[in-house]
């Protein structure tokens, strides 16, 4: 064999190896043996850690149930948990690790919209299906072909909140207090448009940094505008501070928040200052006792919220799909678009052509004496 022919053969071998590597990378690097790796991104530290840790526990419950039942075609599910901190930079680091190092075949997350919007380009480029259990910013709808969510867009929640304040609570002058994050700004924009279109008036509109722990300047301006209700959007730690300062500064009008308030940490942390503050949240089914007991075993039953079951449901859907079509990422994506009337423990899911839920229902809850109570 001539030297030239040997060189050509080696070049062909190198090209084939590279092609195989690229193919595996796009499919999450799964080799068909060993555990199936699923990624998770959510706030395990920081402002929304209470919700994030509870979501993690719910995903662990689903993982344990799947594995105890024999896994997926005999293979165990391994969930790799990464802390997105409800922060874009941390979420990018988490997403890159899951895709490039861990070679996951799918991702559950993020929780905060800022996490999800930060990692969607990573998942989309790698062709890794990503399903969020909690991110509601409307921009996620157009984030990519591999991006899905098991929670309604704020196009639903913002409209619902505006109509509830106007028609049910009979309030037409609102002061808005909102954090400068993707979730807050997304829902605030939709709420504002629908409130004004419905005949209401925005008398004040004050934003604050998500990590701020002093909202008195913004609250003073909102109070001076004499609203008949305050629409307060924020994550747990800032909301605790804000509710206390609203009381300290003598704001007597009703307070209404968004679904990020579905965290008992706020009720406990703000104490009496939180009493009677209401918020909208995606309606969820009553959890089965078996799920409550499983969460209790992980010391997570106290923080149960609408997102817990959605994270559980996502992992179960992933397992169901992989049991039918395998771990090829494109095949998983195609099957996600076919999800229709899936009966999960938190909701019934039908996804549209954009990977969004096709409909939404909401409940009203309130804080009362350190607890969260369902109003309607």
C-alpha positions as CSV (number, residue, x, y, z in Angstrom):
1,X,0.0,0.0,0.0
2,X,1.4,3.4,-1.0
3,X,2.1,6.1,1.5
4,X,-0.5,8.3,-0.3
5,X,-3.2,5.7,0.1
6,X,-2.4,5.2,3.8
7,X,-2.7,9.0,4.3
8,X,-6.1,9.0,2.6
9,X,-7.3,6.1,4.7
10,X,-6.2,7.8,7.9
11,X,-8.0,11.0,6.8
12,X,-11.2,9.1,6.2
13,X,-10.9,7.5,9.6
14,X,-10.4,10.8,11.3
15,X,-13.4,12.3,9.4
16,X,-15.6,9.4,10.5
17,X,-14.5,9.7,14.1
18,X,-15.2,13.4,14.2
19,X,-18.6,12.9,12.5
20,X,-19.6,10.3,15.2
21,X,-18.5,12.7,17.9
22,X,-20.6,15.5,16.5
23,X,-23.6,13.2,16.2
24,X,-23.2,12.0,19.8
25,X,-22.8,15.6,21.0
26,X,-26.1,16.6,19.3
27,X,-27.9,13.6,20.8
28,X,-26.5,14.4,24.3
29,X,-23.7,11.9,23.9
30,X,-25.8,8.9,25.0
31,X,-24.1,5.6,24.1
32,X,-27.1,3.3,24.7
33,X,-25.6,1.8,27.9
34,X,-25.5,2.9,31.5
35,X,-27.9,5.4,33.1
36,X,-29.9,7.9,31.0
37,X,-28.8,11.4,32.0
38,X,-31.4,14.1,32.4
39,X,-30.3,17.7,33.4
40,X,-32.0,19.9,35.9
41,X,-31.6,23.7,36.3
42,X,-33.2,25.7,39.1
43,X,-32.5,28.0,42.0
44,X,-31.0,25.8,44.7
45,X,-29.5,28.8,46.4
46,X,-30.5,32.4,46.5
47,X,-33.8,34.3,46.3
48,X,-36.1,31.5,45.1
49,X,-34.2,28.5,46.7
50,X,-37.2,27.4,48.7
51,X,-39.2,26.8,45.5
52,X,-36.2,25.4,43.7
53,X,-35.3,22.8,46.4
54,X,-38.9,21.7,46.5
55,X,-39.0,21.3,42.8
56,X,-35.8,19.3,43.0
57,X,-37.4,17.0,45.6
58,X,-40.4,16.4,43.3
59,X,-38.1,15.5,40.4
60,X,-36.3,13.1,42.7
61,X,-39.6,11.4,43.6
62,X,-40.4,10.9,39.9
63,X,-36.9,9.6,39.3
64,X,-37.1,7.1,42.2
65,X,-40.5,5.8,41.0
66,X,-39.2,5.3,37.4
67,X,-36.1,3.6,38.6
68,X,-37.9,1.4,41.1
69,X,-40.3,0.3,38.3
70,X,-37.3,-0.9,36.2
71,X,-36.2,2.4,34.6
72,X,-36.5,3.1,30.9
73,X,-36.0,-0.1,28.9
74,X,-34.0,-1.5,31.7
75,X,-31.8,1.7,32.1
76,X,-31.9,3.8,35.2
77,X,-32.6,7.6,35.1
78,X,-29.8,9.8,36.5
79,X,-30.8,13.4,37.1
80,X,-27.9,15.9,37.3
81,X,-28.9,18.9,39.4
82,X,-27.4,22.3,38.7
83,X,-28.0,25.5,40.6
84,X,-29.3,28.3,38.3
85,X,-29.6,30.7,41.2
86,X,-32.5,32.5,39.4
87,X,-29.6,34.3,37.6
88,X,-28.7,34.3,33.9
89,X,-25.0,33.9,34.4
90,X,-25.3,31.0,36.8
91,X,-27.9,29.4,34.5
92,X,-25.5,29.6,31.4
93,X,-22.8,27.9,33.4
94,X,-25.2,25.2,34.5
95,X,-26.6,24.7,31.0
96,X,-23.1,24.5,29.4
97,X,-22.0,21.9,31.9
98,X,-25.1,19.8,31.4
99,X,-24.8,19.8,27.6
100,X,-21.0,19.8,27.1
101,X,-19.7,17.8,30.1
102,X,-22.6,15.6,31.3
103,X,-24.0,15.0,27.8
104,X,-27.6,15.0,29.0
105,X,-30.4,13.9,26.6
106,X,-33.0,16.4,28.0
107,X,-33.3,19.2,30.6
108,X,-35.9,20.0,33.2
109,X,-35.8,23.8,33.8
110,X,-35.2,26.5,34.5
111,X,-37.6,27.7,37.2
112,X,-37.1,31.4,36.9
113,X,-37.7,32.9,33.4
114,X,-34.2,34.5,33.6
115,X,-32.7,31.1,34.0
116,X,-34.7,29.6,31.1
117,X,-34.1,32.4,28.7
118,X,-30.4,32.2,29.4
119,X,-30.1,28.5,28.7
120,X,-32.5,28.1,25.8
121,X,-29.9,29.1,23.2
122,X,-27.6,26.4,24.6
123,X,-30.2,23.7,24.4
124,X,-31.5,24.8,21.0
125,X,-28.0,24.8,19.4
126,X,-27.2,21.4,20.9
127,X,-30.7,20.1,20.0
128,X,-31.5,19.1,23.5
129,X,-35.2,19.2,24.5
130,X,-35.8,21.5,27.4
131,X,-39.1,21.7,29.3
132,X,-39.6,24.3,32.0
133,X,-42.0,23.7,34.9
134,X,-42.3,27.3,35.9
135,X,-41.0,29.9,33.5
136,X,-43.8,32.2,32.2
137,X,-42.1,35.0,30.3
138,X,-43.8,35.4,26.9
139,X,-40.4,35.5,25.1
140,X,-40.0,31.7,25.8
141,X,-42.7,31.0,23.2
142,X,-40.3,32.0,20.4
143,X,-37.1,30.6,22.1
144,X,-36.7,27.6,19.8
145,X,-37.9,24.4,18.3
146,X,-36.5,22.3,21.3
147,X,-38.0,24.6,24.0
148,X,-41.2,23.7,25.8
149,X,-43.0,24.5,29.1
150,X,-45.5,22.8,31.4
151,X,-46.8,26.1,32.8
152,X,-48.8,28.8,31.0
153,X,-47.3,32.0,29.5
154,X,-47.8,35.3,31.3
155,X,-49.9,36.2,28.3
156,X,-52.5,34.3,30.3
157,X,-51.6,35.3,33.8
158,X,-51.2,39.1,33.1
159,X,-54.6,39.2,31.4
160,X,-56.2,37.1,34.3
161,X,-54.7,39.4,37.0
162,X,-55.9,42.6,35.2
163,X,-59.4,41.3,34.8
164,X,-59.5,40.0,38.4
165,X,-58.5,43.4,39.8
166,X,-60.9,45.3,37.6
167,X,-64.0,43.0,37.6
168,X,-63.8,41.0,40.8
169,X,-62.1,43.4,43.1
170,X,-63.5,46.5,41.4
171,X,-60.1,48.3,41.5
172,X,-59.3,50.7,38.7
173,X,-56.3,52.7,40.0
174,X,-53.2,50.5,40.4
175,X,-49.7,51.2,41.6
176,X,-47.2,48.7,40.3
177,X,-44.1,47.5,42.2
178,X,-42.0,45.0,40.2
179,X,-38.5,43.5,40.1
180,X,-36.3,44.0,37.1
181,X,-36.1,40.4,36.1
182,X,-37.5,38.5,33.0
183,X,-40.4,37.1,35.0
184,X,-41.4,40.4,36.6
185,X,-41.0,42.6,33.5
186,X,-42.8,40.0,31.3
187,X,-45.9,39.7,33.4
188,X,-45.9,43.5,34.3
189,X,-46.0,44.4,30.6
190,X,-48.9,42.1,29.8
191,X,-50.8,43.1,33.0
192,X,-50.4,46.8,32.3
193,X,-51.7,46.5,28.7
194,X,-54.8,44.5,29.7
195,X,-55.5,46.7,32.8
196,X,-55.5,49.9,30.7
197,X,-57.4,48.3,27.9
198,X,-60.0,47.3,30.4
199,X,-60.5,50.8,31.6
200,X,-58.1,50.9,34.5
201,X,-55.4,53.5,35.2
202,X,-51.7,53.0,36.1
203,X,-51.0,55.7,38.7
204,X,-47.5,54.6,39.6
205,X,-45.0,52.1,38.1
206,X,-41.8,51.5,40.1
207,X,-39.1,48.9,39.3
208,X,-36.4,47.6,41.7
209,X,-33.4,45.3,41.3
210,X,-34.2,41.7,42.0
211,X,-31.5,41.5,44.8
212,X,-32.7,44.8,46.4
213,X,-33.5,44.6,50.1
214,X,-34.7,48.1,50.5
215,X,-37.9,49.1,48.6
216,X,-38.9,52.1,50.6
217,X,-38.1,54.7,47.9
218,X,-40.2,52.9,45.4
219,X,-43.0,52.2,47.9
220,X,-43.1,55.9,48.9
221,X,-43.7,56.9,45.3
222,X,-46.4,54.3,44.9
223,X,-48.1,55.4,48.0
224,X,-48.0,59.1,47.0
225,X,-49.8,58.2,43.8
226,X,-52.9,57.1,45.9
227,X,-53.7,53.8,44.2
228,X,-56.6,51.7,45.3
229,X,-54.5,48.5,45.0
230,X,-50.8,47.7,44.7
231,X,-49.7,45.0,42.2
232,X,-46.4,43.7,43.7
233,X,-44.3,41.3,41.6
234,X,-41.2,39.9,43.2
235,X,-39.4,36.7,44.3
236,X,-39.3,35.5,47.9
237,X,-36.6,37.5,49.7
238,X,-37.4,40.9,48.2
239,X,-41.1,40.2,48.7
240,X,-40.7,39.6,52.4
241,X,-38.8,42.9,52.7
242,X,-41.4,44.7,50.5
243,X,-44.4,43.5,52.4
244,X,-42.9,44.5,55.7
245,X,-42.0,48.0,54.3
246,X,-45.4,48.4,52.8
247,X,-46.8,48.0,56.3
248,X,-44.2,50.2,57.9
249,X,-44.9,53.0,55.5
250,X,-48.6,52.8,56.1
251,X,-49.9,51.5,52.8
252,X,-53.4,50.4,53.6
253,X,-54.8,49.4,50.2
254,X,-54.9,45.7,49.2
255,X,-51.7,44.0,47.9
256,X,-51.9,41.6,45.0
257,X,-48.9,39.5,43.6
258,X,-48.0,36.9,41.0
259,X,-47.3,33.1,41.0
260,X,-43.8,33.4,42.4
261,X,-45.5,34.1,45.7
262,X,-46.6,30.5,46.0
263,X,-43.8,30.0,48.6
264,X,-44.7,29.6,52.3
265,X,-41.3,31.2,53.0
266,X,-42.9,34.5,52.2
267,X,-45.8,34.0,54.6
268,X,-43.5,32.9,57.4
269,X,-40.9,35.6,56.7
270,X,-43.2,38.6,56.4
271,X,-45.5,37.4,59.2
272,X,-48.5,39.7,59.9
273,X,-47.2,42.1,57.2
274,X,-48.2,39.5,54.6
275,X,-51.7,38.9,56.0
276,X,-54.4,39.1,53.4
277,X,-52.0,39.8,50.5
278,X,-53.4,37.8,47.6
279,X,-51.8,36.4,44.4
280,X,-52.6,34.6,41.3
281,X,-51.2,31.2,40.6
282,X,-51.6,28.5,37.9
283,X,-54.4,26.2,39.1
284,X,-53.2,22.7,40.0
285,X,-54.9,19.5,40.9
286,X,-55.0,18.3,44.5
287,X,-51.9,16.2,44.9
288,X,-52.4,12.5,45.5
289,X,-51.5,11.4,49.0
290,X,-48.8,9.0,47.7
291,X,-47.0,12.1,46.2
292,X,-47.4,14.1,49.4
293,X,-46.1,11.1,51.4
294,X,-43.1,10.8,49.1
295,X,-42.3,14.5,49.4
296,X,-42.7,14.2,53.2
297,X,-40.1,11.5,53.2
298,X,-37.7,14.0,51.6
299,X,-38.8,16.7,54.1
300,X,-40.3,18.7,51.3
301,X,-44.0,18.4,51.9
302,X,-44.2,21.8,53.7
303,X,-43.2,23.7,50.5
304,X,-45.5,22.0,48.1
305,X,-46.7,24.3,45.3
306,X,-48.0,24.3,41.8
307,X,-44.4,23.9,40.3
308,X,-43.6,20.8,42.4
309,X,-46.0,18.5,40.5
310,X,-45.1,20.1,37.2
311,X,-41.4,19.1,37.6
312,X,-42.5,15.6,38.5
313,X,-44.8,15.4,35.5
314,X,-42.0,16.5,33.1
315,X,-39.7,13.7,34.2
316,X,-42.5,11.2,33.8
317,X,-43.3,12.5,30.3
318,X,-39.6,12.2,29.4
319,X,-39.5,8.6,30.6
320,X,-42.7,7.7,28.8
321,X,-41.4,9.2,25.5
322,X,-38.0,7.5,25.8
323,X,-39.7,4.2,26.6
324,X,-41.3,4.5,23.2
325,X,-38.8,6.2,20.9
326,X,-35.5,5.9,22.7
327,X,-33.1,8.7,23.7
328,X,-32.6,10.4,20.3
329,X,-33.1,14.1,21.0
330,X,-34.9,14.8,17.8
331,X,-37.3,12.0,18.3
332,X,-38.0,13.2,21.9
333,X,-38.7,16.7,20.6
334,X,-41.1,15.4,18.0
335,X,-43.0,13.4,20.6
336,X,-43.2,16.4,23.0
337,X,-45.2,18.3,20.3
338,X,-47.7,15.4,20.3
339,X,-48.4,15.7,24.1
340,X,-52.2,16.0,24.3
341,X,-54.5,15.6,27.3
342,X,-51.6,14.1,29.3
343,X,-53.0,13.5,32.8
344,X,-50.2,14.6,35.2
345,X,-50.4,15.0,39.0
346,X,-50.4,18.8,38.8
347,X,-52.3,19.4,35.6
348,X,-53.6,18.1,32.3
349,X,-51.2,19.1,29.5
350,X,-51.8,19.8,25.8
351,X,-48.9,21.5,24.0
352,X,-49.4,23.7,21.0
353,X,-47.2,24.2,17.9
354,X,-44.9,26.5,19.9
355,X,-44.4,24.1,22.8
356,X,-46.6,26.1,25.1
357,X,-49.7,25.0,27.0
358,X,-52.8,25.6,24.8
359,X,-54.9,26.8,27.8
360,X,-54.6,28.0,31.4
361,X,-56.6,28.2,34.6
362,X,-55.7,30.2,37.6
363,X,-56.5,30.2,41.3
364,X,-56.3,33.0,43.9
365,X,-54.4,32.4,47.1
366,X,-53.5,34.6,50.1
367,X,-51.1,34.7,53.0
368,X,-52.7,34.4,56.5
369,X,-50.8,33.9,59.8
370,X,-47.7,32.3,58.2
371,X,-49.7,30.1,55.9
372,X,-50.9,30.1,52.3
373,X,-54.7,29.7,51.9
374,X,-56.7,29.1,48.8
375,X,-59.3,31.9,48.1
376,X,-60.8,30.5,44.9
